[in-house]
Amino acid sequence: MLENIPEVGAAAEELITQIQQVWLEEAKKAGLSIAGFDPNASLTLRLAFVKSHGLEIGGILSRYSTKLQQSTRAQVEECLRFAAHHRL
């Protein structure tokens, strides 16, 4: 069932790859053990990894709407930094 999440409105593959790297780097800085984590694994395997390492699951909603925002990517990266340091 978890593999059937719709892709409409999903982030572009390039952005996904870039933000995965941000989370991995921030997770290392936060002292999280990410050995064995495969960002390209199925959602089911990634969720199992998260649960087995005592992490919580979160989501990010991002939109570009004002001149005060740098970009959607900047919003997502800031959320990922927060998430990694709060075990999400």
CYANA upper distance limits for C-alpha pairs under 8 A (distance plus 0.5 A):
  1 MET  CA      5 ILE  CA      8.42
  2 LEU  CA     43 LEU  CA      7.35
  2 LEU  CA     44 THR  CA      7.03
  3 GLU  CA     42 SER  CA      8.05
  3 GLU  CA     43 LEU  CA      6.89
  3 GLU  CA     44 THR  CA      7.60
 11 ALA  CA     15 LEU  CA      6.86
 11 ALA  CA     16 ILE  CA      6.78
 12 ALA  CA     16 ILE  CA      6.75
 13 GLU  CA     17 THR  CA      6.75
 14 GLU  CA     18 GLN  CA      6.81
 15 LEU  CA     19 ILE  CA      6.53
 15 LEU  CA     73 ARG  CA      7.91
 16 ILE  CA     20 GLN  CA      6.50
 17 THR  CA     21 GLN  CA      6.96
 18 GLN  CA     22 VAL  CA      7.01
 19 ILE  CA     23 TRP  CA      6.78
 19 ILE  CA     73 ARG  CA      8.40
 19 ILE  CA     76 VAL  CA      7.91
 19 ILE  CA     77 GLU  CA      6.96
 19 ILE  CA     80 LEU  CA      8.17
 20 GLN  CA     24 LEU  CA      6.70
 20 GLN  CA     39 PRO  CA      7.43
 21 GLN  CA     25 GLU  CA      6.63
 22 VAL  CA     26 GLU  CA      6.61
 22 VAL  CA     77 GLU  CA      7.20
 22 VAL  CA     80 LEU  CA      7.56
 22 VAL  CA     81 ARG  CA      8.06
 23 TRP  CA     27 ALA  CA      6.33
 23 TRP  CA     77 GLU  CA      8.39
 23 TRP  CA     80 LEU  CA      6.04
 23 TRP  CA     81 ARG  CA      7.07
 23 TRP  CA     83 ALA  CA      8.46
 23 TRP  CA     84 ALA  CA      6.73
 24 LEU  CA     28 LYS  CA      6.79
 24 LEU  CA     34 ILE  CA      8.03
 25 GLU  CA     29 LYS  CA      6.92
 26 GLU  CA     30 ALA  CA      6.61
 26 GLU  CA     80 LEU  CA      8.23
 26 GLU  CA     81 ARG  CA      6.33
 26 GLU  CA     84 ALA  CA      6.25
 26 GLU  CA     85 HIS  CA      7.73
 27 ALA  CA     31 GLY  CA      6.80
 27 ALA  CA     32 LEU  CA      5.75
 27 ALA  CA     33 SER  CA      8.24
 27 ALA  CA     34 ILE  CA      7.90
 27 ALA  CA     84 ALA  CA      5.34
 27 ALA  CA     85 HIS  CA      7.26
 28 LYS  CA     32 LEU  CA      6.09
 28 LYS  CA     33 SER  CA      7.65
 28 LYS  CA     34 ILE  CA      7.84
 30 ALA  CA     84 ALA  CA      7.10
 30 ALA  CA     85 HIS  CA      5.81
 32 LEU  CA     84 ALA  CA      8.44
 32 LEU  CA     87 ARG  CA      8.21
 33 SER  CA     53 HIS  CA      8.17
 37 PHE  CA     46 ARG  CA      7.84
 37 PHE  CA     49 PHE  CA      7.35
 38 ASP  CA     46 ARG  CA      7.71
 39 PRO  CA     46 ARG  CA      7.67
 41 ALA  CA     45 LEU  CA      6.56
 41 ALA  CA     46 ARG  CA      6.70
 42 SER  CA     46 ARG  CA      6.76
 43 LEU  CA     47 LEU  CA      6.52
 44 THR  CA     48 ALA  CA      6.72
 45 LEU  CA     49 PHE  CA      6.72
 46 ARG  CA     50 VAL  CA      6.78
 47 LEU  CA     51 LYS  CA      6.73
 47 LEU  CA     57 ILE  CA      8.38
 48 ALA  CA     52 SER  CA      6.54
 49 PHE  CA     53 HIS  CA      6.73
 50 VAL  CA     54 GLY  CA      6.93
 50 VAL  CA     55 LEU  CA      5.67
 50 VAL  CA     56 GLU  CA      7.40
 50 VAL  CA     57 ILE  CA      7.82
 51 LYS  CA     55 LEU  CA      6.31
 51 LYS  CA     56 GLU  CA      7.63
 54 GLY  CA     87 ARG  CA      8.40
 55 LEU  CA     87 ARG  CA      5.64
 55 LEU  CA     88 LEU  CA      6.03
 56 GLU  CA     87 ARG  CA      6.74
 56 GLU  CA     88 LEU  CA      5.11
 57 ILE  CA     88 LEU  CA      6.02
 58 GLY  CA     83 ALA  CA      8.30
 58 GLY  CA     88 LEU  CA      6.43
 60 ILE  CA     76 VAL  CA      7.39
 60 ILE  CA     79 CYS  CA      7.54
 62 SER  CA     72 THR  CA      6.52
 62 SER  CA     75 GLN  CA      7.02
 62 SER  CA     76 VAL  CA      7.02
 63 ARG  CA     72 THR  CA      6.30
 64 TYR  CA     69 GLN  CA      7.32
 64 TYR  CA     71 SER  CA      6.64
 64 TYR  CA     72 THR  CA      5.95
 65 SER  CA     69 GLN  CA      7.78
 69 GLN  CA     74 ALA  CA      8.48
 69 GLN  CA     75 GLN  CA      8.23
 70 GLN  CA     74 ALA  CA      6.58
 70 GLN  CA     75 GLN  CA      8.18
 71 SER  CA     75 GLN  CA      7.00
 72 THR  CA     76 VAL  CA      6.78
 73 ARG  CA     77 GLU  CA      6.53
 74 ALA  CA     78 GLU  CA      6.73
 75 GLN  CA     79 CYS  CA      6.82
 76 VAL  CA     80 LEU  CA      6.64
 77 GLU  CA     81 ARG  CA      6.72
 78 GLU  CA     82 PHE  CA      6.89
 79 CYS  CA     83 ALA  CA      6.56
 80 LEU  CA     84 ALA  CA      6.53
 81 ARG  CA     85 HIS  CA      6.87
 82 PHE  CA     86 HIS  CA      6.68
 83 ALA  CA     87 ARG  CA      6.57
 83 ALA  CA     88 LEU  CA      5.14
 84 ALA  CA     88 LEU  CA      6.20
